[in-house]
Amino acid sequence: MSAQGGMPGMDDMPAGDGLAPESDGFRFAPATTSLPAGQATSMAFRVTDTSGKTVTAFEPDQTELMHFYLIRSDLTGFQHVHPTMAGDGTWTAPLAAVAPGSYRAYTSFITKDASGKAVPLVLSREVTVPGPAASTALPPASTTTSVDGYTLTLAGDRLMAGMSHDLTVTVSQGGRPVTDLQPYLDTYAHLTAFRDGDLAFAHLHPHGTVNGDHGGPALSFEAMLAKSGPWRLFVQFKTGGVLHTAAVTVTVG
């Protein structure tokens, strides 16, 4: 299946599950692997090559040079931000307050190898937030979820590990279809998924093109989840200048 046309980086799909700190000669090098609890903070990091040199050249991926994700081991506390890079190649990701526990931080980007070939990667590392931690049980699998007064309904074939499926997410409000979704990262919805247990990462690529503030109600994605088991999907969409993040559990056979 084809990814959404006209979106920079959408044809470059990173391989793997995003759990390695290094791949293809590039390494995710955070300044720290510990964050303070209960307060807004930031995480500084670099991307280095095989010689240890800091990488400073990146290609746009859905309008951004770097996507940074943070997720707790119980699949709560999801954050998706776009860091800024200093002249020396140090990235800084602004983060909202986090609760104590074990987390994983992911960097998603496109750079180039020595031959000039584009290299799309998702690299990650474990992060600790000190303090007494209590886990939240994973909600059961469902075809519906809600956020900020919006209802999202999932439809499509049963998801099977290692196979590509069409997944449709329909957005409604008060029982009425929503048709005023605004572009977010050059699409009408951004969808990422994390697997319960090992926190394997997947980005579900959208189909279609944007046409002003007229997105919805149905949004189509190419769903490719490499492993079986429960996954937590995070759907991000924008209305009225406000970004909404909905979460739902799905089971992959």
Sequence and secondary structure as in RCSB ss.txt:
>XXXX:A:sequence
MSAQGGMPGMDDMPAGDGLAPESDGFRFAPATTSLPAGQATSMAFRVTDTSGKTVTAFEPDQTELMHFYLIRSDL
TGFQHVHPTMAGDGTWTAPLAAVAPGSYRAYTSFITKDASGKAVPLVLSREVTVPGPAASTALPPASTTTSVDGY
TLTLAGDRLMAGMSHDLTVTVSQGGRPVTDLQPYLDTYAHLTAFRDGDLAFAHLHPHGTVNGDHGGPALSFEAML
AKSGPWRLFVQFKTGGVLHTAAVTVTVG
>XXXX:A:secstr
    TT TTTT    S S  SEETTEEEEES SB  SSS EEEEEEEE TTS B    B BTTBS EEEEEETTS
 S EEE  EE TTS EEEEE    SEEEEEEEEEEEE TTS EEEEEEEEEEEE S           SEEEETTE
EEEEEES   TT EEEEEEEEEETTEE   BB BTTBS EEEEEETTT  EEEEEE S   SS B SEEEEEEE 
 S EEEEEEEEEEETTEEEEEEEEEEE 
